[in-house]
Amino acid sequence: MHTVAILALDHVVPFDMATPMEVFGRTRLPDGRNAYRVRVCGETPDVRTDGFALRVDHGLEALADADTVIVPGRSERAAPPSDRVLAALREAAAAGTRIVSICVGAFVLAEAGLLDGLRATTHWVAAELLARTYPLVEVEPDVLYVDNGQILTSAGAAAGLDLCLHLIRRDYGSAVAADAARLSVMPLEREGGQAQFIVHRHPPVPQGSTLEPLLQWIEDNLSHEVTLGTLATRSGMSERTFSRRFREQTGSTPLQWLLRARVRRAQYLLENSDHTIERIAQQAGFGSPTAFRERFRRVVGTSPQAYRSAFHGRRVAEVAFS
């Protein structure tokens, strides 16, 4: 039987820990046998979360006996992993054990050096910090999970469920994985290679920036044609000087800022209106529905229709039951 060890460190995120416990613990083979033996282990018997304490039955020695080690995310209050934890993870990896992180659990793997030279992902909010802190890791912020063979990482907490189902399919095939997915009320494969649905915020603008009035004007005129010349003229600068000043103050080019603003407007309309895709393309200032769909997929990672399906229904339900 395949043994899964879930490493619960202080300030573990309960959802990240419970997901593999439930998914692997409930997976059955066609003859009804359990597919996995699940063990929760820790550096110490008593583990704190941000809301309660729990007691685990296994120590770090469980990592040496596992076929798969899963490292859930931890809250911002967590201290860096100890040398004992890092050594146990390195030893498990050296022995060929499959090592998996969920959400910001990737930081523990990175600290152990297990992600050096590899592609990896984490929650999109933490992706920039992961890349900055561990420059040897090739961070991909807009995918559900990354499978490097022995080392795997997942994005936000829900993507941990996708990764668990992916592992079951790797271990036992699609039929067993499909049964596990049905039990979790989860599609075996979500549409596209990305499902974090990142809301791309504008880069921060220093308070008191001379560009603040212009940026507000852009937001108010997204449905109209906006050119570099128009923006430069409104700022009283040449196009070259304006472009330089804009990048200095925002870290972005005027065109990049404009396109992101239009995508943000489209996201809002997809979530909060019943307008057609064609009308939203026009309201957000895209030249055509085709251009809108291509740009939206490039920035958000999925189609406008898929985005609406994921988020518009949620808004309606919240209104209905409020």
N, C-alpha and C positions, 0 to 999 in steps of 0.2 A: 504494500500500500504506500502511496506517495505521502510523505510527511511534510506538512507546511508549518514552519515556525514563524509566528508573528511577534516581532520584537517591540514590546511596549516599554518605552522609556518615559521618564518623568515629563509631564505636560503633553502626553500623547493626545492626539485629537480623537475622541471616542468614535466618531463616524468613520474615520480612516481605519481604525482598528476593527470595528465591528463588521465592516463590509467584507473583508476576506474571511473573517470568522464565519459569517452566515453563508456566504456563497460557497466556499469550499466545504464547510461542515454539512451542508444540505445536498451536495452533489452525489448522485447515485449512478452506478453502472447499470447496464441493461438488465443484469440479473438481480438488481436490488441492493448489492453490496455498496458500502461507502467507498467513494473514490479517493478520499483524502483523510488522513489523520491530522487534525489541527491542534497545535499547541501554542499557547500564549506564554511568552517567556520575557524575562526582564533582567536588568543588572542586579536588582534587589527584589525581594518578594513583594514589597509594597511599592505601588506606583501611583503617583499623583496625576490627576488631570486638572484642568482649570475649574472643574465643578464638583469632583468627587474623588475618592481614593479607591483603588482596587488592589486585589492581591492575586499574584500570578503563581502558578504551580511549578514553573520551570525557570532555571537560570540560563546564563549565557551558554552553558554546555549544550543546550538544546540546539543551538545553531550548528554544531558539529555533526549532529545526527539527522539533520533535516535535508530533504531534497530541494526545498524552496524556502528561502528566508524572505519575509516581507517586512519592510520598514515603513510604518505609517508616519504621517506628518505629525509635527509637534507645534505647539503654540509659540508665539513670540516670546513668551516668558521662559522658555526652555534654555538651560545652559548648554554650552557646546557638549557634544558626546564625549564621554571619558575615553582615556587611552585603552581601557579594557574592552569597551564596546567596539572601538575602531579595530583593535587587534582581532577580536572575535569575527568581525565581518570580513576582514582581510584573509584570515585563515579559512573561513568558509568558502570565500571566492577562490582561493588558491586550490582548494580541494575539489573545485568544479561545481559547487552548489549554485543553484540559480538564485540570484539576488534581485529583489523587486522593491521599488519604492512607490508609495502612493502620495500624491500631492507634494508637499514640501518635505517629505521624507527624503527627497533627492538630495537635500543639503547634507544629510548624514552620510549618504553614499559618496558624495563629492568630497566631504571631509576625510573619508577613509581612502580617497584616491582611486576609488573604483570606477569613476566616470571619466578619468583623464583620457583624453583622446577619443572619447565616444560622443555620439549624439545622445541628448537627454532632454527631458521636458519636466515641467513642474507647473503649478498653478500660474496662470499668466500674470497675476499681480506680482509674483515673486521671481519671475523669469529674468528680469533685468538684474536683480540682486544676485541671483545664482551665477549669471554670466560674468558679472563684475567681480564677484568674490572668488570664482574658480575659473580663470581664463583658459585653462586647458580643456574645459568642457564645452562642447558645441551645443549650445542651448537652442532648442526649437520651441518657441512659446506658443505655437498655434496648432498643435496636434493633440490628439487624445492620449496617445502613448507612443513610446519608442521601444522597439524590440531589437536589442543588439545580440540576441542569442542567449547568452548567460546573464547579462545585466539588462533589466528592463525598468523603465520609469513611466509614471502616469502623470497626467495633468491634475486638475482639480478633483475633489473628492468623488464626484459622480463618474469621472473618467477612470477611477480606480475600479469601479464595477466593470467597465468595458475591458480593462486589462485582465481582471480575474477571469472573465468569460473567454478572453483570448488564450489565457494559459490553459484553461480546461480543454479548449479545442486543440491546442498543441499536444496536450497530454493524452486525451482520450478520443479525439475526433469531434466532428460537427454534431453528431446526433446527441451525444452526452452534453455538449455545450449548449445545444438548443433546448434541451430539457432544463438545464440550469437557468437559462435565460428566461424561459417561461415561468419558472418558479419565482424568479426575481421580478417578474412583470417588466421585462427589459428586452428590447430587440437585441438579437445576437450581434448585429452590426449596425451601428448608427451611420447615417448618410455622410459620406465624405470623409476625408482624412482629418478633419478638424471639427470639434464641436464645443470649444470653449466659448464661442460667441463673444469674443472680446469687444468691449465697447472702447474704441480707440479714442482716448481723450487727447485733447490738444496738449502740446508741451506747455509747461507752466510759463506764464509771462510775468516778469518782475513787476511788483506793485508800482504803479506810477509810470509804467512804460508809456512812451509817446505813441505806441501803436494801439493802445486800448480802444480809442474811439474808432479806429479803422477796423479792428477785429470785430467790434460790435456791428459796424456797418456791413461787413461781410456776412455775418449771421443773419442780418435783416434783409439781405438781397441775394440769397442763395438761388432763388428761382430765376434770377436774371443773368444775362451774360456778364461775367466779370473777367476782365483781362488784366495782365500785368501792367499795361499802360494806364488803365483806369485807376488801379491801386496807387501807382506811382504818382499820377497827377493829383489824386486826392491827398497824398502825403506831401506834395510840393517838392518832389525829388525826381531826379532822373531814374530811369528803370534800373540802371546798374547800381546806383547808390541805394535805392530803395531795397533792392534784392539783398544787398550786403547788410543793411541795417535790420531787415526783417530776420535774416538768419541769425544775426548777432543776438537779437532779443528773444527769439522764439526757438532757435535751434532747428528750424524747418524752412523750406523754401515757400514762397507765397503760393505756388501751385499745390504743393503737398498739403499745406494748411487748408486751402480751399476744398480740395478733394475729400479730405478727412471730415471737414465740416459738412459737406454734402452727404457723406455716408452716415454721419451721426443723425442728420435730419431724416434721412431715409429710415434709419433704425427706429427712430421715434414714431414716424408715421406708420411703419409696419406693425408696431406694437399697439398703437393707440387709435388707428383708424381702419375703416373698411375700404379705403380707396384702392383702386386697381393698381397693379404694378406700373402700368403706363402712366397713370396720373401721378403716382409717387415719384417716378423718374422725372417728370416735368417739374413738380413742386420742389424737388431737391436740386434742380438745375442741371440735370444730365441731358445731353443732346438727344439721346434716344433711349428707349427701353433696353436695347442691346448693349449700349455703352454702360448703362446703369447696372445691368446684371453682371457684366464683366468686371467692372470696378468693385462692385459690392462683394463678389466672390473673392476677388484678389485681396481685399482689405479684411473682410470678416471671416472668410474661409468657407462660406456656404452660400447657397442661393437665397435671394430675397424671399422666395416662397417658403423655403425650409425654415428660414429665420422666423417668418410670420407664424408658421405652424407651431414652432417651439414656444413663442412668447405671446402671441396675440391671444390665444386661448386661455393662457394663464391670467391675463388681465381681465378677460370677460368673467372667468370664474371668480376672481377676487371681488369684482363688482357685484356679482350675483349673490355672493354669500356674505357681503359686508353689511 
